[in-house]
Amino acid sequence: MTQEQKAAEILKANRAAARVAKARELSPAFDAECRAAEEEAQRLDVSQWTVRQHVMYGLGYAYGWLRGRWAPLVAFITLTWIVVKILPFLWLMAKFLAIMLPVWIITALGGFRRTPYRRRVYRDW
């Protein structure tokens, strides 16, 4: 960027600032409107909020969102509670399967001995 372009940008910004200052001097209503807009912008600037403001905003949003959606939330909490209660039994079954699966595979690969008794009693086996 050349020096002429930089100078043109600075002059442009100064002209805009001068226009706003002149409009504020001429119109008290414009001044009040600008002040209200600046206060609103400052209020909406989330980066300057305290932790309490963030928490209260989040709680208000959650309350507004849940106001018409409480039934699915209750169903979700109930299902979560059921899953938490069943989880130890599921873990027990998973451990049983982990132990028994190799036993089943070994017995299936090894096969059973065909004793004379089995041959006589279970001919088609």
N, C-alpha and C positions, 0 to 999 in steps of 0.2 A: 504494500500500500504506500503510495507516495505521500509526500508532505502536503500537497495540495488537497488530496482526498481526505487526509486526517483533519486538515483545517476546515474543509467543507463540512465534515461530520460534526466538528465542535461547534461551528457556527449554526448548523441546523438544530442541534440540541439547545443552544442558547436561545435561538429564536422561539422554539417551542416552549421553553421555560418562561421566556418573557411574555408570550401570548397567554399562558396560564396565569401568570402573576397579574397581568393587566385585566384579565377576565375576573379574577378574584376581587380586584379593587373595584371593578365596575358593578359587580353583582353580589350582594350579600347572600342571595339565595343560592347562587353558584358556589359560594364559599361554604355554606352549610351543607350543600349536597356533596361537595368534595370531602369535607370533614367526615360526613357520615360514611362515605364510601371507603375512606382511609381507615376509619374505626372498624368497619365490617371486614376489610381485608386483614387488619391486624388481629381481629377476633378469630378469623378463619385460618390464620397462620399456625398450623399445628406444631411447627418446630418450637414455638415458644410456650406451649402448654406445659403445665405441671403434671406430675404423675396422677394426681387426683382428677384432673380434668380428663386425662386419657381414660382412666378407669370409669368415671361417670359417663363419658360418651359411649364407651363400649357397653356398659350396662344398659344405657338407654336404647342403644341400637338393638341389643339382644332382647330387651323387653318388647320393643316394637315388632321385632321379627317373630318372636314367639307368641305374641298376643293372639294371632289367628292360627298358630301351628303347634299348640301344646299337645294335641293327641299323638302325633308322630313322635314327639320327644318322649312322651311317657312310654310309648311302645318301644322305642329304641333303648331307653333306660332299663325297661323290664327285660328285654331280650339280652342286653348286656349282662344284667344280673344273673340270668339263667345260665348264660355261657360261662360266667365266672364260677358259678357253683358246680357246673358239670366238668370243668376243665381238669380237676384232679383225676376223675374217673377216665377221661379220655387219655390222659398221660399214662395211667396205669395200663389201659388197653394197648397203647402204643409200645410200652415196654414189653408187655406180654408177647405182642406180635414180633418184636425185634428178637426176642429169645426163641420163640417157637418156630419162626420161619426157617432158620438154618436146620433145626431138628427135623421139620417136615421134609425139607429138601434132601437131607442125608438119608432119611428113611425111605423116601421115594426112589432115590438113586440106588440105594443098596438093595432094595426089594426085600421080600419076606422069604424065609426058607419054606420050601414045600415039604413038609414032613409027611410020612405015610398016612398019619391020621387025617391031615388036611386033604390029602389026595383022595382018601376014602370018603370023607364026610362032605367035602366041598369039591365035587368033581369038576364043576364048570368054573371054578374060581380061578 
